[in-house]
């Protein structure tokens, strides 16, 4: 039986990856420090004899007994509300965490994949974004802790590939959505749906003309799986090229939820990207992948998930469980 280590396993995307690799007949070793992850995302997997969970911070030394075939490094705060509150831990998981796991992959002779991000392109001057675009990033702005952590993560991964001949893969993930997102994580889709369910006005930052491209999580997981199993070592964009303005998206959410909230506008945060759309030519050509789930269908599934949550979940605040223990990361 193949064995895979998935970091960030109790997060939104990590939990879906755990499910997928169990379905592929692999033994899944899940790892998370639960700063932003939630055990509720993976509790349904705990009885599976081919699943185990390790509560561990990958910025510390990582030890996994036995053989490993694959290491998937998906641990990181992934939304502005998270990485603006814990910027040093965000940098550490991208730098020290990636270094530790690359060392583990080298010892275990495991294939290694990192979750990079469209944020490596920053506020792009090229549209749509192709993998050969180097980006337009402010390294000392408030978002720099996340953007530069991911850019460093890509650089050290390629260094290990070239110097140690390690098998590596890099997936650049664009905006993704689906069940198990946190309503309080600050990203636009759960923020809008959460506001609609609570009867609050929909808050749009900026004038609403900035764009995003939303990919349903099942499509994303399929793309990640195909990339991991491919022999392609350079970065690949995985996302849905269906672009929409944030203003239009707010109206879409109001129609979906059947609510009559107003849309209110607030100033755009510093360095917030104005456009975000993946060029997925490489994914199509190399992986035979493109998204299948329409935004209409994906939003319906996601909304059904959110509206069936216990009412108290609608009012949970982002508290970064366990962060107090990281005294050296404050």
Secondary structure, 3 states (H helix, E strand, C coil): CCEEEEECCCCHHHHHHHHHHHHCCCEEEEEECCCCCCHHHCHHHCCCCCEEEEECCCCCCCCCCCCCCEEEECCCCCCHHHHCCCHHHHHHHHHHHHHHHHHHHHHHCCEEEEEEEHHHHECCCCCCECCCCCCECCCCCCCHHHHHHHHHHHHHHHHHHHHHCCCEEEEEECCEECCCCCCCCCCHHHHHHHHHHHCCCEEEECCCCCEEECEEHHHHHHHHHHHHHCCCCCCEEECCCCEEEHHHHHHHHHHHHCCCCCEEEECCCCCCCCCCCECCHHHHHHHCCCCCCCHHHHHHHHHHHHHCCCHHHHHCCCCCCCHHHCHHHC
